[in-house]
Amino acid sequence: MKCPIIYLTPFSKVDVNRREYFAKYSLRKYKGIDVKIYTIRNLFINNPPLRYLGGLAYKFRLYPVSRICNEISSILSLRKIGKLEAAICLNTMTTQIARKALKENTPIILDYMDVFLKANGELTHYDEKAITHADLIIFWSKAIKELLNKIYGKLIKKSEYVPFGIDIKNFDKHFTTANVLEFRKQYGLQNYDFVITYSGGIWVFHKKEAHGLFELIPVLKTIASKIPNAKFIFQGINVANSVEFYKAIKKYNLSEKTLFLPFMNCYNKLRMSLLKTSNVLLLPSSNWPTIAYAEQMKVFEYMAAARPIVAHDVPGLRNVLDDSTAFLCKLKEPEDLVTAVVNIYEQPEEAYEKAKKARIRVIQNYDWKLLAPKYAEIVTNILH
């Protein structure tokens, strides 16, 4: 086994179906390189005084102070690690930490998942500085890669595109055992034979919901008037943090036709049963560049499920989907969404043909068994 690479993630818990383990698997299988995963939380708790100070600052919403404590503690911990071939960093905070902690000749790879863009499509000053520290940036979205190379081409040393994709074999193992009849019985769906699903959370940024979910509610009201036996299911929305959304659902008299399910692991049996039960899978978006240019991770699950997809036509999703694999709708034209859903209801054969093509596309282009060797090759090419 060669000298290790570390994968540094800002998340406190790492799911085996996420990028961290995909990177570990890819490099071990195809290059024989060991990858050790470190969370910022792991590094932070190694310094009790800074951990206490950072926690206190966070409690009183002194977020810059909390972040500085976090960074200093992580830097000190990373410097105790032995010789490394490289550091792969999920997002920009870990990139900044790694560059300050490791030797200048240690390659830093920014695995760029959450790209926060301002309204004009530019990065914040903090993130702009971070991309200059990366010897290689691996973008999860082709549209974001093209946008940032256009704006910051002189600052980006090298960039590649490796989407999140999906482990088809693992997905199918769970999806095939999902039970539609059991799910319908459990949630009283016997009188609703047309299920419209949104899987994901509510993300409020600058007092506005980023995925356009509030704008979706009046659309659902119109759909309900045209398809009386429709049921709307929102899975992953946090009840405590989404009071206004619940109020909006109630305002439009949609409470009886709406079911809320909690956040679940991606391959949770209940979630797999939900996807299998669904007649329509929704992928709403907004004109905020952070969302509009992203390739939402769930798009690959939706495609693998072979269920009709209704999505907003934005640059990020357009790179993965097209009119042959999904019903793409214009952002500011809610009647497009209504028409798409009603068409699926009235002409299911055509809709499921698109869904089948979407599954074929995800298998042929986004399966982890295809992406893993590419990822491993890209990473090792940057090593000294």
Protein Blocks (a to p, Z undefined) as FASTA:
>chain_A
ZZddddddfbfbdcfkbmklmmmmmmmmmnopacddddfklmmmmmmmlmmmmmmmmmno
paklmmmmmmmmmmmmmmmpccdfbdcdehjklmmmmmmmmcfklccddddfbdcddfko
pacfklmmmmmmpmbdcdfbfklmmmmmmmmmmmmmbdcdddfbjafklmmmmmmmpcfk
lmmmmnopmlpcbdcddedddddeehiafklmmmmmmmmmmmmmmmmmbccddehiafkl
mmmmmmmmmmnopmmmpccdddddfklfklmmmmmmpmbdcddddfbfklmmpccfklmm
mmmnopacdddddfklmmmpcfklbccddfklmklmmmmmmmmmmmmmlmmmmmmmmmmm
mmmmmgfklmmmmmmmmmmmmpZZ
